[in-house]
Amino acid sequence: MGLRNALRLRGFLSIARFGQNWRRYSKGINGAAKPVSQGEFLKAWESIYTKNKLNHNEPIGIAVSGGVDSMALASLVADEVKRDKAFAKPMAFIVDHKLREGSSEEAAWVAEQLEQKLGIQSQILPLQWPEAPKGGDTKDSASMETDARVLRYQALGLACKAHNISSLLVAHHGDDQAETILLRLISGRWRSGLRGILPVGSIPECVGLHGVHKSSGQLIRKFDAGLRIESGGVELVRPLLMFEKERLIATCKERDIPWVEDATNTDMTLTSRNAIRFIMETRTLPRALSKPGLIALSARMNTRLEAHEKLAESLFNACKLKLDLETGSLMVKLPPKSALLDRPIKTISDENSAYNTATLLLHRLIQLVTPKDAKYSITDVSTATDSIYFPEKSPPKDELPHSFTAQLVWIRRWNGPSWFSTSSSPEVDRHSNEFLLSRLPYSKTLFPPCLTIPPSSPGASFHLFDNRYWIRIANPLSTPLILRPPNLEDKQRINALWKKNKFEFGHLRTLFQMIQPEDLRYTIPAVFCKGEGGEEVFLGFPSVNREPVVKGYKGVEWEVRYKKVDLGEHSEDVLGSALETGKAFSWNHMMDEKEVKWIDAHLRKLNLRGWSKEQRGGNGVRKGGKEERAEPSNRAEGRWKGQERSGKRSRDDRDRKGARDWSRGEDTRTRHHSRSKNPKEAVMTFGNRL
């Protein structure tokens, strides 16, 4: 009772301060509004869970502020738990923002109502605000609303991780949807932006939090040497989007559920959303801009885009592709323009529909390699769509563009032999719709990421590198390790070491040269250590090799996971390796047997992820008492080993300019070798055309 009296007193104080009570019913409520029935809620719930393939029986979290929206949601969930014993067990999370006096008492009152009236366990999450600079106050800053949102979602995400919860229910409703659509109409975010708030999406503001942001959080003490794709993460689920707030208030009234209201929600000067809310409540808007009209607009846009997404997904599943996780690159053969629609493309409307499908397909592919985490915008991919499928929309040019960018991805037209052809003599076709997608190289305006691993670090947590790789590194050394992409200076330093001692540093240089095309070397993570003279010593590419490639760094371990991506109906057969890609690009057909063995021996020293267990065992595998080269573990290695040569030729008999490039350390990806009998093994030439 003492707590309730304290809250009531604070309520009277808030009347004097804001002119309204902190616990009240909203103004202007239509008394004829129907409460949300349990059947309606269950139908909305099952629709979302079935469509998004969520698990009905896993424990769920509920974000409860104490407002009418979240209290109505908690009440509907509680009744479903009582009705169906197999229903997901809920856990409520109450965020105490610590922004005003009495916030902690209010959070405690909400927890009390949840437990006594609804039987739902709860946890209060007090926010820890960073210390403000001297003479300042972070809570009074202009970015307070943004800062509070970031801290709130991070606290909720970490709480879900601690309770092994992957679905967090939030009470966004139809009024929120209408306000969002109107805001986007005003700001010019049309087309896909008019979908509004989606029923399911990754928790925002949590990028880099392992186990919360698109990652499972599963961590074992032993470092995993494999490279796998991450899974899991916390998803926000919004089952109330089709219900207006009036109906949620009626639901709480019918069930005698009390709630609190934050007076800041009615301050139209505080946020643009508050201003929109004030206009919608106090002004008569055209019918199309009314709440029902805006909600209906969102539903129609969702229906349209879902039809295009369904076709784009079927095209994605039919695409031939090879995803190299080690270098974060993708080779894909796109479908022809005629496949973009389920009918002949004749009218302008048909062309617009095909354009939308092409944009969604390209976005789907780009998501496999892009470092951007934001949702797509059609304008982001429009240049690529125009260049690939609708060149007539672009300014007239002499020939098709060879490369273009979208969402920090470099898209390059493949001008070499078909990557996916099974023929022994595939013909080169510049218009075969094969493309290479990779991370856009860093530049003076696009700075590379850099992480420092302090000395004596056990590697207990993962770091998100460039939004593409989750990496944890154990550093038992007395000096820090540096995780960053290599640069041209690193290449020159490695070449200098190799010239001093070719035997000792041959494998190090081989690793660097193996990654093709060359620009990929400068976009993937590399580990460096400060040497005695202050120079940075290259230890390896964590995504490519399993351990440091330089002696003297015992105990340094790393584990790498690729970001969460959706392969659709593709199996793991579409996953490639840097070893496979490098060989397919350039140098395997240029070597005689002696050179092959030399390179083979150096590659084995690197403990590459692309080798099978037998291949990593030594310089050869014993077969019948005779040492032979291990059998290839993939198609590219098979082409490398199975070279057919007409007669035995010495090194001097071959074309020195082309054949000895590898031993001289030159980049051979832009050269042809005229003696190659199989065009598929010719050196790919797109590099010198870009």
N, C-alpha and C positions, 0 to 999 in steps of 0.2 A: 504493500500500500504506500509505503514511503516513496518508492520509486515512481509510482503513478502520480502522487501529489507533486513531486518535484517536476515531473513532466508537465503537469497541468499548470504549475506556476510559470514554467518556461513558456508555455503556450500563451498565457496572459501577457507576458513580457513581449512576445512576438507580435501580439495584437497592437500594442503601443508602437512597436518599431515599424511594422510593415502594414498595419491597418487590416490584418486578417489573421485568423487562427492558423496554427501550424497543423492542426488536425481538423479537417473540415471536408465536406462534400463539395465537388466541383460545381461551379455556377453554371446555369443554363442547361441543366440536364433534363432531357425529355423523360417525363415520368412513365411514358409508354414503352421505353426501351426494354427489350426482352433480355433476361439473363442468358448467358451461354450455357446450354444444356451439356450434360456429361456426354451424350451421344455426339454432339457437334464437336466437342473437344477431342474425343477419341478418333473421330473421322479425320480431323485435321492432323492429329498426331500420327496416325497410321499412314496417311498419305505422304507425309514428310519422311518418315522413317523407311518406308518401303521404297520410295523413289530414290532416296540417297543411300540405300543399302546400309542403314545403321542397325545396330544390334538392339533389339527391344528389351533384352533382359539384363544388359549391363547397367551398373549403377549410374545415376545421373546427378548432375549438380543443378541447382536453381539459384540464380542471382536475384536476391530479394533486397530491395531498397526500403521496403515498408510502405511504398506507395500503392495506390489502388490497383495498378497494372500487375505488379509482381505478387501482391497478396491474392488477387484473383487467380493468377497462374498457380501459385502454391496450393490454393484451395482445390482447384480442379485436379491437380496431380495427386493430392492427398486422398481425394474421394476415389480416384481410379486405383490407387494402391489398396484401399479398403475393399473395393469391388473385385479386383483381380490380384490374387496373391503372387502371381508370377510377374506382375508388372515391375518395371525397374524401380529399385529402391532409391529414394531421393535424399540428397544432402543439401541443405540451404547454406548459402554464403552471404553474409551481411557485411558490406564495406562501410567502415567508419572513416569518413574522409578527414576528420579532425579539422574541419574548416570553421566551425562555429561552436560556441559554448552549448553544451548539452547534447552534442552529437553522440557521445559514448552512451549516455543514458537512453537516448532514442534507439540506438542499435540494440541495447540490452532489452528494451521493451518489445522490439520487433521479434527478437529471439524467443522471448517469453510467449508471445502470441502464437508463434509457429509451433512451439512445443505443446502448449496447453490446448489450443483450439484445433490444431491440425495434426498433431502427433509427428511433426517433422523435426529431425535433429538439425542443428544449425551450428555454424562457426562464425564468429565475428572476426573480420580482417581489418585491423587498424592500419591505416596508411602511414608509411614512414616518409615524410617529406625531406628532401635534401636540405642541407644547411644553406641559408641565404648568405650572399656576400655581406660584409660589414655595412651596417646601416640600412640594409634592405630586408625585405620579407617576401619569400617565394610565394606565399599565399595571397599576396596583394598584387602580384605581377599581372601584366596584361595577358599572359598566356596561362593564367590559372586554370581555366576550363580545360585547355588542352593537356596541361600537366596532370590534372586530376584524372582525366580520361586514361592517360598512359599508365599512371600508377594503379588505377582501379582495375584495368584489364590485366595488368601484370600480376597483381595480387590474386585475382580470380584464377588466372591460368596456373600459377604456382600452387594454389590450393587444390585445384583439380588434379594436378600432377601428384601431389602428396597423397590424395585419396584414390588414386588410380581411376580417375573419372575422365572419359573422353568426350562426353556430351554435356554441354552447359546450356541450360534453358534460360532464355531471357524473354522479357515480357513486351517486346516491341509489338505494337498493335496497328490497327487500321489507320488511326489518326496519325501515327508516326509515318506510316507509308505515304499518306496523302501529303503531309508536310514535306517529305523527302522529294516526292515527284514535283511539287510546286517549286521547291528550291532549285531543282535541276532544270526545270523549264526556264526559270529566271536566269540561271547561269549559263544556259545554252548547252547543257549536257543532254542531248536528245538521243534518239535511237536506242542503243543499248543502255544508256543511262536512265531511260524511262522505265526500266524494269524495277527500279527502286530497290528496296531492301530485300535480299534473297532469304528464303526460309532457312538455309543452312550455309555456313561459311566458316572459314578458319578464324580463330580468335584474333582480333586485331591488336596492334601495339606490342606484340610479343616476339617479334623477329629476333632470332639469336638465342631464345630461351629453349634449350634442349629439353625435350619431353613435353613441351607446351606448343611450340610452333612447328607444325608439320614434322614431328619426330616422335619416336616411341618413348624415349627416355630410359629404355632398357640398357643397363650398364653392368657389365661383368668385370671383375677385377683383372682377368686375363685379357690382354690385348688381342683383338680379332684381326688376323692377317688378311682376311678377305675384304673385298670391296663390294658392298651391297647397297641397295636402294633403301633409303629411310621410309618408314611408314608410321602411321599413327598421328598423334597430335590432338589438341583440343578443338572441337567444333562447337560453334554457337548454333543453337537450334531455336527457331522462333515459331512456335505453334499458334500464336494469336494474331498473325498478320491480317487475317480475314475478318477480324472482329473489331468494331469501333469501340472507343473508350466508354461510351455510354452504356454499352452492354456489359463491360467489365465492372462498372460501378453498380449496375443492377445486379450482377452476380454476387458482389460483396454484400450488398444490402440484403438480398434474399437469404444469404447464408450467415448473416450477422457477423461478418468479418470486419473488424476495425482496420483503419489504415492511417498513415500520416502523409502529409503533402509538404513538399519543399516550396517555400514561398518564392524562391529564385526562379522557379519554372514559369511564373507569371510576370516576371520582369522583362518587358519587351525590349528594353535597352541593353540587355545582357548578351544575347546571342541572336543571330539571324533566324534561328529556328523559333525562338520565343516571339520574335516579331511576326513571323508567318502565322504562328498559332494565334496571336492576338487578332490579326486581320481576319483569319478564318472564323473566329468566335464572335467578332463584333461587326463584321461587314457582310453584306449580301453579295456573294460572288456569282459570276455566271455559272450556269448548271455544269458546264464542262469542268469548272475549277472547284466544284463542291467536293466534299469528302468522298461520296459515292462515285462521282465522276472520275476523280483522280485514282481511286483504288481500282476502278474498272479499266482505266487506261493502263495501269501497271499490269493487270491480269492479261489484257489483250497483247501487250508487248511481250510478256513472258511466253504466251502461247505461240506467237510468231517466231520468236527466237529459239524456242525449244524445238520447233520443226526444223529449222536450219541446223541447230546443234545436233539433232538426231542424224541428219544426212551427213553432216561434217564428220561425225563420229564413225559412221559406217565407212566413209572414204578413208579416214585415218586408219581404221582396222585393216583396210584393203591395201594400204600403201606398203611398198617394200622399203624397209629402212634398216639401218645399222647404227645403233647408239653406242658410242665409245665413252663409257663412264670415266675412264682414266684421264682423258683430255677434254671431256665435256663437249664433244662434237657429235654431229648427226649427219649421216648421209641418207638421203631420201629420194625416192622416185615418185613424183607427184602424179595424180591422175590427170587425164586430159580435160580440157574445158567442158567437153560435152557431158562429162560425168558429174558436173556440179549441180545438175538439176535432174529430177526424175522424169523430165519431159524435154522435148526439143526446145532449144533457146531461140525464140523467134521474136518476141515482143520486147519492148523496153522494160516492162514489168518482169519478164523472164530473166533479162540480163541483170536487173537489180537483185533478184532473188539469187541468181548464180554468184553474183558479186559478194553477197552476204555469206553464202556458204563457203566461198573461197577464203574470205577473211577469217571465218571461224576455224577453218581447217588449218590455215597457216598459223593462227594463234595457238592452236592445239599442238602443233609441231614445235613452235618456238618455245613453248613452256617447258619442253624437255631440256633445253640448254640455256635459257635466259637467266641472268642474275637478278632480274627484276621480279619482285614479289607482288606487285600491284595487279589488280584486275585489268583485263584488256580494255582498250579503247579502239574503236574501228579506225580512227585516224592514225593510230600508232602503226597499223599494219597495212594501211591503204597503199603506200608506195610499193611495197612488195606485191600486193594483190594486183595493182596496175601493171607492174613490170612483168609479172609471170603470166597472168591470164588476160589482162585487158590493156595491152600496149597501145591500143588506139586511143586510150584516154590520156596518155602521156604526150608531151610535145614530140613531134616527128624527129626520129633519129636515123642515122645510117644503119645501125644494127641494134639488136637487143642489148640492154645493159648487162654487163657480166656480174655485177654485184650490187647489193643494196643492203640497207640496215633497217632493223625494226626491233624495238624493245631491247637495245644493247646486244643484238645478235647480228652477226655478219653473215649474210646469205649470198653464196657464190654459186654461179651456174657451173655445172660440171662439164668440162669440154673434153675429157678423156674418154677412154673406153668405158662401156657401161659397167658400173659397179656390181650390178645384180644379174648380169647375163650369165647363163650357164653354158653358152656356146664357147668352143675353144678358140674361135676367131671372131669375137664381136666387133662390129663396125662402130667407128666413132660417129656419134650423132649429137651435134650441138644442141638440138632441140628435143632431146629425149626426156626433158623435164626432170633431170637428176640434179640435185643441189646439195651443197655442203653447208651446214649451219654450225656456227661456232661463236664463242663469246667475242664480242667486239674488242679488238686490241686496245690496250691502255694508251693514253696520249698525254700531252701537256695539260689538256683540260679534263681528262678522264684519269684520275689518279688511281694507282693500284692499291689494294688493301695491304695492310702490314700489321701483324700481330707479334708480340714479344712474349715468349714463354720464359718466365723467370727461372733462375737456378733452383735446383732441388725441388722441382715440381713433380708430383706423382702422376700427373695426367688424369686427374679424377673427373674432369668435366670436358665436354665437347665445346669447341668454338665453331661458329658458322663463318666460313671463309667465302667471301664474294657471293653470298647467298646461294652457293652451289655445293659446297663440300662441308660436311661436319667433320671436324678433325680434333682429336685429342692427342697430346704428345707428353710422354714422360721424359723429363729432363733431369737426370741425376748429376749433371755436370755443375761445376762451380761458376760457369758463365752462362748468360742467357742464350736461348735459341731464337731465331727470327724466322717467321713464316711469312713469305711474300712471293710474288711471281719473280722469276729471274729476268735479267735484262741483257742487253748486248755486252755490257762490261763483264758480266759473269761468263758469258760465252768466250770472250777473249781471254779471261783469266784461266779457264779450263784448257783452252788451246795452248796457252803458254806452259801450263803444267805438263801437258801431254808431250810437248816438244822436248821438255827436260828429261822425262822418263816415260817413254811410250809403253813400256811393259806395265808399270805400276798404275798409270792413269789412263790406259787404253779403255778399260771398261767404263770409266767415268765419262769419257768423251763419247763413247759409243751410246751411252744412255741419252746424252744430250742430243746427239745427232739423230737418234732413232725416231724422235717425235716429229712427225710430219703431218701437214705442212708446217714450215718453220714457225709461223706466227703463233701456233698453238703452244710452243715452248714458253712463250712469254705471257700466257694467260692462266696457267695452272699453278697450284701452290708448290713451293719449294722450301726446303728447310736449310737454313744457314746457321753457322756458329761462328762467333768471333774468334779469330785466330790470335796467336801470341803477338803478331805485329799489328793487330787491329783490323786486318782484312777479314772479310766474311768468307768462310769456307763452305762450299756447297756440299750438303750431305745427301741430297736426293730429292726425288719427287714423291711425296707420300702416296699420291694416287696411282703411281706407276710401279714403284718398287716397294718391297715389304720392309726394308730395313736400311740403315745408312750404308752408302756405297764407299765410304772412306774409313780406313782403319783408325782405331784409337778413340772411338766414340761408343764404347760398350755401354749398354744400359739405356741408350736412347731408343725409345720405342714410339710407334705411332699407330693409330687406328683411324681409318677414313670411311665415311659413309657418304654416298651421293644423296643429294636432296630428294625429297619426296616427289616422285613423278608418277603419272598414270600411264601405263603402257597399253591400256585398253585390252583388246583381245590378243595382243601380241604376246608370245612366249619369251622366255629368256634367251631364245636363239637369236634375237635381234641385238643382243648385247655383244659388243666387240671389245677390243683392247688396243692400247697404243702400239703394241708390237704388231698386231695384224694390220692396223691402219698404216703404220710406217712402211711395212714391207709392200703393201699394195700400192703405196704412193710412188716409191722411187727406186730402191736400190737392189732388190733381190736378184733381178735378172742380169745384173752386170758383173756378177762375181763368178770366179772359177771355184773349184772344189777347195783349194787351199784357203782362199779368202773366206769362203763360207765357214770353214772350220775355225778360222781365226775369230770371225765375228761371233760365231756360236759360242766359243769359249768365253769371250768377254760378256756376252749376254747372260750366261749362266752365273757369272760372278755377281750379277745385279739382283738376283732373286726377284725376277719380274713377276707381276701378277698374271701375265699372259702365258707363262709356262705351266705345263702340267707338273704334277709331283715328280714323275719319273724324269722329266726334262730338267728339273732343278737339281737332280741328284748328283750330277757330275758332268764331266766332259763327254760322256757317252754311256750307253746302256749295254751290258753284256748280253749277247745273244749267241748261244752255241759256242761259248768260249772266245768269241771274237767281239771286240768293241766296235759298236756301230753308233751312228747318230740316232737319237731318240726319234720315234715317230712323231709327226706333227700333230698338234692338238686342235688345229683349226684350218680352215680353207687356205688362208694366206700362207701359213707355214708350209702347207702341202705344196703350194706353187713354188715356194722358195726352195724346198728340198728337191722337188721333182723336176728340176730343170732338164730339158732335153737339149743336148748340144750335139751338133753334127761334127764329130771328130774331136780330138783333144787338141786344144790350142794353148800355146804358151801365152804368158802375159804380154810379151812383146808383139805377138801376132794380132792382138786385139786393138781396137780403137782406144789409144791411151787417153784421149781427151774425155771420152765418156766413161770408160770402164774403170779408171783408176780414181775417179772423183772421190769415192768413199774413203780410200786409203789416204787421200790428200786432205780429207776433211771438208770437201766442198759440198754444197747443197745440190743434190742431183735432181730435185723434183721438177726442174724446168727443162730437163734435157730429154732427148729421145735417143734410143740406142738402135741403130739401124739393123743390127744383127739379131735382135729379138724375134724369134719365129712366131711368138704368140702376141698379137696386138694387145691382149688384155694385160700383158706384163710389160708393156711399153711404159716409159716414164710419163706421169701425168703432167700435162703442160698448162693447166689453167693458171698456175702461179705467175708466169711471165706475161699473162694477158691482163692481169688486174692492175 
